[in-house]
Amino acid sequence: MNAKPFVKWAGGKGQLMGELGKRLPSEILQDGVIPRYVEPFVGGGAMFFHLQGRYEIRESYLSDNNADLILTYEVIKKDAQRLIDELLEIESFHLQKSEDERKENYYRIREAYNSQKIDHQTMSQEWIERAAYFIFLNKTCFNGLYRLNSKGLFNVPFGRYKNPTICDGKNLKAVQDYLKDTNLFQGDFTDSKEYINEESFVYLDPPYRPLNHTSHFTNYSKEGFNDDSQKKLANFFKETDEKGAKLMLSNSDPKNQDEGDKFFDELYSDFNLERIPAKRNINRDASRRGKINELIVRNYH
Ligand SMILES: C[S@@+](CC[C@H](N)C(=O)[O-])C[C@H]1O[C@@H](n2cnc3c(N)ncnc32)[C@H](O)[C@@H]1O
C-alpha cells in the first residue's frame, strides 16, 4: 500500500505533486534512484511520500523545526502499533459523543497537550501519548492548522467535522514502512547543511511569504518565518548549490498580489525560476478568481 501524509498540513504539496514530479532532476527520472534525499521543511511530507512510492531512495534526511511533528514521525517509525492502539481508544471515546461533548473533549485534550512536559531527546511512553494527541488535534481542529501563541501553546480552535478519521491504522503502518531507513531530526533548515553533498537531491518548501497582509500562513512556530528568514534560505540555497547538490524550492508567488514585487526574482536571479498555476484561493465567484501562481526554483534544467 502506498503511504500518504498522516497529517493535514498548511501548505501541503499534495495538489502540486504532478507539476513538481515532472521537474525532478533528469537522473532521478531516468535511473529511478535517489542516492541521498534531504528535506529540511518536511511538514506533512507530500514530496517524500511521492518519491518513496516511485523511486529507490538510498539514504534520506527528513527534518522540520516543529518538535512534536518530528516526535510523531519518530513514534510511527519505531512503534506504530502502540500509537494505533492509543489513537483507537481516543477515537472511539470521541466519536461516540454528541457535537457539544466532542467540543469539550477537544479542549480537554488540547489542555492536556499544552500542559504535558516532554523530553524531546529521549523516547518514552509519554511520546506515544503525545503523538496521539498531536494527530488527534490535527484531525479535529479548525482546518488542520498548527499554530502556537507567543507562550508556545497550541491555540487552534475546535473544527466541526461529521466523522473525522482520527486513526487510519493501515496508513500509519504503511508510513512506518516508508520511514524504516530514514534519518529524522528536529532542527532549523540550516542544520541540514552537513548532510548535503554532491549526490543529494534537496527539496525546500519553506513557510509561505504571506500572499496578503491578512493571511498568516507562516505561523507554524512561535518564531515565524519572515523576509530575513527567506534571505537566509536563499544563502543556504547558494551554499548548497556550490556543494554540487540538486536543489528544488517552492514558494507562493508574491506577484499574485503585487505585480511589481520582485522579492524572489531578485533573491534567486542566478537560478532557474518558473511560475506555475496553482489551484489555491478558489473563489466561488469566477470574476474574483485571481490567477494564483506558485514559484519553483531549481539549480538545474
Ligand atoms: C510549507 S510547510 C511544508 C509543507 C510540506 N511540503 C508538505 O507537503 O506538507 C513549511 C514547514 O516548515 C517548517 N519550518 C518553519 N520554520 C522552519 C525553520 N526555520 N527550519 C525548519 N523548518 C521550519 C514548518 O514547521 C512547516 O512544517
The ligand as a MOL file (V3000), in Angstrom:
LIG
                    3D

  0  0  0     0  0            999 V3000
M  V30 BEGIN CTAB
M  V30 COUNTS 27 29 0 0 0
M  V30 BEGIN ATOM
M  V30 1 C 5.0540 24.8680 3.7240 0
M  V30 2 S 5.3650 23.8190 5.1060 0 CHG=1
M  V30 3 C 5.9780 22.3690 4.3460 0
M  V30 4 C 4.8480 21.5580 3.7750 0
M  V30 5 C 5.2780 20.2330 3.2000 0
M  V30 6 N 6.0000 20.3860 1.9780 0
M  V30 7 C 4.0590 19.3380 2.9780 0
M  V30 8 O 3.8530 18.8230 1.8630 0
M  V30 9 O 3.2610 19.1760 3.9240 0 CHG=-1
M  V30 10 C 6.7410 24.5210 5.9070 0
M  V30 11 C 7.3110 23.7420 7.0880 0
M  V30 12 O 8.4810 24.4170 7.5570 0
M  V30 13 C 8.5980 24.2610 8.9690 0
M  V30 14 N 9.5080 25.3330 9.4350 0
M  V30 15 C 9.2290 26.6300 9.7260 0
M  V30 16 N 10.3500 27.3100 10.0160 0
M  V30 17 C 11.3880 26.4330 9.9010 0
M  V30 18 C 12.8040 26.5250 10.0660 0
M  V30 19 N 13.3930 27.6890 10.4000 0
M  V30 20 N 13.5610 25.4190 9.8590 0
M  V30 21 C 12.9770 24.2400 9.5280 0
M  V30 22 N 11.6300 24.0880 9.3700 0
M  V30 23 C 10.8490 25.1650 9.5400 0
M  V30 24 C 7.1730 24.2980 9.4640 0
M  V30 25 O 7.0510 23.6270 10.7020 0
M  V30 26 C 6.4040 23.5990 8.3170 0
M  V30 27 O 6.2390 22.2340 8.5870 0
M  V30 END ATOM
M  V30 BEGIN BOND
M  V30 1 1 1 2
M  V30 2 1 2 3
M  V30 3 1 2 10
M  V30 4 1 3 4
M  V30 5 1 4 5
M  V30 6 1 5 6
M  V30 7 1 5 7
M  V30 8 2 7 8
M  V30 9 1 7 9
M  V30 10 1 10 11
M  V30 11 1 11 12
M  V30 12 1 11 26
M  V30 13 1 12 13
M  V30 14 1 13 14
M  V30 15 1 13 24
M  V30 16 1 14 15
M  V30 17 1 14 23
M  V30 18 2 15 16
M  V30 19 1 16 17
M  V30 20 1 17 18
M  V30 21 2 17 23
M  V30 22 1 18 19
M  V30 23 2 18 20
M  V30 24 1 20 21
M  V30 25 2 21 22
M  V30 26 1 22 23
M  V30 27 1 24 25
M  V30 28 1 24 26
M  V30 29 1 26 27
M  V30 END BOND
M  V30 END CTAB
M  END
